């Protein structure tokens, strides 16, 4: 009998988040699951790893139909601990999410969800990050679950290109209203940051990060265009950050 | 009289690290400095931002010839706080480092030093991350300081390409032995991770991340080749992580 695919499930909102529950529900038909997720919210952790503190890895009673663990670390730590501490075969697929909130465009840089997928990609494991454009704790993940089943099914049938993982974002609309899927590039869009200043009871200033995400990209081939027009966006994502097109220009400098 | 360039200086090893002192010494001839650095080591923080805690920003007596501040946040938080809380004109250049340790190849993903530079790039500010291939606290930064002066001088004379920052790594050799500068691509190299298991006094297992960095890339146009051959490596680095070359292939999937 053929062995079922082993699917590693992680996220950045922590093991108790509704989004990872939806992801588990959607992917369990495709294989055997191993769940390794942070023990607390790790939003905005990007590709952070824990080097100045030790890590703890604990079996979890959450998602009791599956082998599940929590870690004290970041999403990338979760992937590293799953691959290098837990016994067993190499996962056939890593899925991360479903994130509560967008990881489209340059949010990929700040995203713990996507960094976990990229970490899998560094280890030559097919990997997909899923996000829903809704920050709410009680967000409706039913449309996202449909997208997860469709894309995971195809990813297991086809091979992901070498050194490429997927950044999937799902619009905040009813499942029935989703128009389909678009393979996109990352939009050129940025946070217009601000900070809200407050004062502690002892009189010291402190700051909360705030901001609006602004799209400067008029292209219709971007993830933001797809999402704004009712499509699930799929951005093939790589870890080579070289601006290859600029090597010649910098070479003309006098250095 | 023409206004001197404003240079924002940050790092990930914290404001007391010798590396940022060397960076300040090397760049102060080029302009007016504003220093905003973490109040503690933030190595391996990647592009993490602080969203679940408030941030504090405090004037610092370190580097007393310049305006200096510490923050409780990550390197990316430092850049955001510098740009959006501190009064004043927009910096003409952001320099980050000098990191104690390599940020070559895929280390760019884990690097707080480089993420600070990339954050500047997202704000359309020319930005350069500098790293020395020596983790030691008392590393010899004299060769790196020569590289900083050369590259910062050229970056202020020429314009960095749009949406591109620089990842500069300096080999651990005497300044006099450095052969020159190479404009490179990021090598395809990875951490072979491991974890060292230990037991707390109360009998609980915990883990420290360990590992060796392994180069799978035989190219002579990479940063690792340059560094191994006595050159300072300069990788033009972008924030577009789209694997453009894979869009057509994923489009052939049945989704």
Interface residues (C-beta under 8 A of the other chain):
Chain A: X41 X43 X44 X45 X46 X47 X48 X49 X50 X51 X52 X54 X55 X56 X57 X74 X76 X77 X80 X81 X83 X84 X85 X106 X108 X109 X110 X115 X118 X122 X123 X150 X151 X154 X157 X158 X161 X163 X164 X166 X181 X183 X184 X185 X186 X188 X190 X191 X193 X194 X195 X197 X198 X204 X205 X206 X207 X208 X209 X234 X235 X236 X237 X238 X239 X240 X241 X242 X243 X244 X245 X246 X247 X249 X250 X251 X253 X254 X255
Chain B: X41 X43 X44 X45 X46 X47 X48 X49 X50 X51 X52 X54 X55 X56 X57 X74 X76 X77 X80 X81 X83 X84 X85 X106 X108 X109 X110 X115 X118 X122 X123 X150 X151 X154 X157 X158 X161 X163 X164 X166 X181 X183 X184 X185 X186 X188 X190 X191 X193 X194 X195 X197 X198 X204 X205 X206 X207 X208 X209 X234 X235 X236 X237 X238 X239 X240 X241 X242 X243 X244 X245 X246 X247 X249 X250 X251 X253 X254 X255
